[in-house]
Amino acid sequence: MKVNVQAPNFAADVKLVQFIEKRLSKLEQFYDRIIFADVFLKVQKTSEKENKHTEILISIPGGDLICKKEAKTFEAATDECIQSLERQLKKRKQKQRAHA
């Protein structure tokens, strides 16, 4: 799977990009036909501590899956997104098996 990380207005650290790629690679255990993943990292300029937004778009045959989360760190937001996408992929796989 190809992973594309975009971080407008700041430079994403190499460790952060590697962390995201490692977590996304685990999704292939649940669904092996993932084409690519686009990750958007954004920092909101607010006084709140939870100002890190992570948005992940996964392209699979038959449509795309999207998850948007915000947390105190990009790592925490990424983990929440991965868990959500994991549930979505399992649900998609069950529906495909039911129709087959």
VEXKEDO-416773 format. One record per residue (C-alpha): residue number from 1; residue in one letter; x, y, z. Coordinates in nm, 3 decimals, padded with zeros to 5 digits. Layout:
N
resi:resn:x:y:z
NUM:A:X:Y:Z
...
// end
This chain:
100
resi:resn:x:y:z
1:M:00.000:00.000:00.000
2:K:00.124:00.347:-00.088
3:V:00.107:00.601:00.195
4:N:00.098:00.974:00.121
5:V:00.141:01.204:00.425
6:Q:00.055:01.572:00.382
7:A:00.118:01.830:00.652
8:P:00.035:02.183:00.537
9:N:00.186:02.473:00.736
10:F:00.450:02.257:00.908
11:A:00.708:01.990:00.830
12:A:00.615:01.644:00.959
13:D:00.896:01.474:01.149
14:V:01.044:01.158:00.996
15:K:00.957:00.962:01.312
16:L:00.593:01.073:01.285
17:V:00.573:00.965:00.920
18:Q:00.729:00.627:01.004
19:F:00.485:00.585:01.295
20:I:00.189:00.652:01.064
21:E:00.318:00.415:00.794
22:K:00.375:00.138:01.053
23:R:00.022:00.174:01.193
24:L:-00.136:00.183:00.847
25:S:00.050:-00.130:00.738
26:K:-00.131:-00.320:01.017
27:L:-00.463:-00.250:00.840
28:E:-00.356:-00.486:00.561
29:Q:-00.412:-00.775:00.804
30:F:-00.783:-00.700:00.796
31:Y:-00.821:-00.607:00.429
32:D:-00.551:-00.698:00.177
33:R:-00.685:-00.497:-00.120
34:I:-00.600:-00.147:00.007
35:I:-00.467:00.060:-00.285
36:F:-00.333:00.367:-00.107
37:A:-00.377:00.585:00.200
38:D:-00.375:00.966:00.216
39:V:-00.299:01.116:00.556
40:F:-00.361:01.484:00.630
41:L:-00.213:01.635:00.945
42:K:-00.339:01.975:01.057
43:V:-00.278:02.195:01.360
44:Q:-00.563:02.425:01.464
45:K:-00.458:02.751:01.623
46:T:-00.682:02.744:01.929
47:S:-00.629:02.762:02.303
48:E:-00.756:02.404:02.344
49:K:-00.503:02.127:02.405
50:E:-00.671:01.894:02.154
51:N:-00.573:02.089:01.845
52:K:-00.403:01.817:01.635
53:H:-00.629:01.690:01.356
54:T:-00.557:01.371:01.165
55:E:-00.760:01.275:00.860
56:I:-00.700:00.942:00.685
57:L:-00.851:00.846:00.351
58:I:-00.809:00.484:00.243
59:S:-00.879:00.385:-00.115
60:I:-01.013:00.034:-00.166
61:P:-01.199:-00.125:-00.459
62:G:-01.560:-00.014:-00.449
63:G:-01.507:00.314:-00.264
64:D:-01.305:00.507:-00.010
65:L:-01.305:00.505:00.370
66:I:-01.246:00.827:00.562
67:C:-01.173:00.892:00.927
68:K:-01.119:01.226:01.102
69:K:-01.001:01.251:01.462
70:E:-00.847:01.513:01.686
71:A:-00.633:01.469:01.995
72:K:-00.348:01.622:02.193
73:T:-00.088:01.455:01.971
74:F:-00.081:01.331:01.614
75:E:00.010:00.984:01.740
76:A:-00.304:00.962:01.956
77:A:-00.525:01.093:01.674
78:T:-00.365:00.846:01.431
79:D:-00.428:00.555:01.669
80:E:-00.795:00.655:01.703
81:C:-00.828:00.675:01.324
82:I:-00.663:00.336:01.274
83:Q:-00.904:00.176:01.523
84:S:-01.201:00.333:01.346
85:L:-01.076:00.229:01.001
86:E:-01.013:-00.122:01.132
87:R:-01.381:-00.148:01.231
88:Q:-01.490:-00.006:00.894
89:L:-01.272:-00.254:00.703
90:K:-01.404:-00.550:00.905
91:K:-01.760:-00.437:00.839
92:R:-01.689:-00.398:00.465
93:K:-01.533:-00.745:00.450
94:Q:-01.833:-00.902:00.627
95:K:-02.072:-00.740:00.379
96:Q:-01.867:-00.871:00.087
97:R:-01.871:-01.223:00.230
98:A:-02.246:-01.204:00.283
99:H:-02.302:-01.118:-00.085
100:A:-02.063:-01.384:-00.216
// end
